[in-house]
């Protein structure tokens, strides 16, 4: 890890009526792709982390409303990436 790299983590409850299905998964991966950091996502307390930039991997999770989404990122823009993704989930993927 370089001197300018950082890490960030956050958790947010999924309140979208459809959970993390096609449209929300696409929006999340599009937002994640804006950042250079490595970004991973885990659902509830499974302990399994998935690439947040892969729509296929996120859709396979079939996360439902009420699930806790755990996000972690490592890289120069890690804090900004996690904050943007938390905000997107909190807005029910609107915007």
Secondary structure, DSSP 4 states (H G I P E B T S, - for coil): --TT-EEEEEEEE---TT-S-HHHHHHHHHHHTTSSSEEEEEETT----EETT-HHHHHHT-PPTTPEEEEEEEETTHHHHHHHHHHHHHTTT--
